[in-house]
Amino acid sequence: KSLSDTRDALYLEKERLFKHLQISQEGLAIYTIDRKEILANELFIQQINLIADKQISSPDDIFSLAEFSTITSFLNDNQYKKEKQTQILEKQLEVNKNEYTLRIRCIIFQNKSFEISINDVTKQEQQALLKKQLTQNISHELKTPLMSMHIMLENMILGVGKYKNHDIYLEKCKEVVNQLSKMVQEILDTSRLNTLDNKNEKIIDLSQIVNEIVDTYKLIAKSRQININI
């Protein structure tokens, strides 16, 4: 009776685990030490077919794929060691295929069975790239007015123009500070773009923007013997 109760409890636990696998947001397969599938959800099959250039019908077939060669080597290096495994071993890699970025993780348990999970991280990678580009753009845009201000202040300190240009330089520095403040506000606006609607649209005067940019570059250009004409 005790064995029967335990068997029923294990069956219910297996069914609960299987249901969890089916609704999971990651592809997941569990294997024996002989690399035979124990459990695999449908998403796992879909994702390995996304990676493979041929139709894969069984999770056992993934070890023949070139994209899984790193995982296969990891299993070969660790599964058949004679010494006892005392901790869980893990290997991760990313595969870029058909405009998707998939993160594959393999975990070898102490009894040498293992699981392979696949996560679609395409959106996360795209967002990370956009953040990197945004940071580079912000750095570039802030560098120019700061350089212009640096040249003007340096000229004031060195006494270039015998003080007659000091008021002009101070006025220009004030304009650059205002420009930097405007940039910071635009950065804050950009961070809220996802929540903006049509009511927040506005007309942009390109002529004014071009003149402001040229005005900012003027002193830097002059120091390098460059003339700017609009």
C-alpha positions, 0 to 999 in steps of 0.5 A, spaced: 500 500 500 505 504 501 509 503 495 502 504 491 501 511 494 508 513 493 507 511 485 501 515 485 504 521 488 510 520 483 505 520 477 501 526 480 508 530 481 510 528 474 503 530 471 504 537 475 511 537 472 509 536 465 504 541 465 509 546 468 513 545 462 508 546 457 506 553 459 513 555 460 516 561 456 522 557 455 524 551 451 526 545 456 528 538 455 531 533 460 535 527 458 538 521 461 546 520 461 545 516 455 542 522 452 535 519 451 529 524 452 525 524 458 521 530 458 521 535 453 516 541 451 513 543 445 516 550 445 523 546 445 521 542 439 519 549 435 526 552 437 530 547 435 527 547 428 528 554 428 535 553 429 536 547 425 536 547 417 532 541 417 526 538 420 527 535 427 522 531 430 525 528 436 529 532 441 534 526 441 537 529 434 539 535 437 546 532 438 547 532 431 546 539 429 553 543 428 549 549 433 549 544 439 557 542 438 559 546 444 554 543 448 555 536 445 563 537 447 561 540 454 557 533 455 563 529 452 568 532 457 564 531 463 559 526 463 564 520 462 569 522 467 570 516 472 571 521 478 564 522 482 561 529 480 559 533 486 556 539 484 552 541 478 555 543 472 553 549 467 554 551 460 551 557 456 552 559 449 548 564 444 546 562 437 544 567 432 539 564 427 534 566 422 534 573 425 533 570 432 538 570 438 537 564 442 540 563 449 542 555 450 543 553 457 546 546 459 546 543 466 549 536 468 546 534 474 550 530 480 547 523 477 550 525 470 543 526 467 542 533 464 537 538 462 537 543 456 533 550 456 533 555 450 530 562 451 529 567 445 532 573 447 532 577 441 528 582 444 533 583 450 539 583 445 535 588 440 534 593 446 541 592 449 544 594 442 539 600 442 541 602 449 548 602 447 547 606 440 543 611 445 549 612 450 554 613 444 550 618 441 549 622 447 556 622 448 557 624 441 552 630 442 554 632 449 562 632 447 561 638 441 558 643 445 563 642 451 569 642 447 566 649 444 565 651 451 572 649 453 575 653 448 572 659 449 573 659 457 581 657 455 581 663 451 578 668 456 583 665 461 589 666 456 587 673 455 585 672 447 582 678 445 585 683 451 578 682 454 574 685 449 571 678 447 570 676 454 562 678 454 562 675 447 565 668 450 560 669 456 554 670 452 556 664 448 558 659 454 551 661 456 548 659 450 552 652 450 549 651 457 542 652 455 543 648 449 546 642 454 540 643 458 535 642 452 539 636 450 538 633 457 531 635 457 530 631 450 534 625 453 528 625 458 523 626 453 526 620 449 526 615 455 518 617 455 517 615 448 513 609 449 508 613 453 507 619 448 501 619 444 499 624 438 498 630 442 505 630 444 507 631 437 510 638 435 513 642 429 521 642 428 524 648 425 530 644 421 533 651 419 534 653 427 537 647 429 542 647 423 544 654 425 544 652 432 549 647 431 553 651 426 554 656 431 556 651 436 562 649 432 564 656 429 569 657 434 572 650 434 572 650 426 576 657 426 581 654 431 582 649 425 582 654 420 575 651 417 570 655 414 562 653 415 557 656 410 550 654 410 
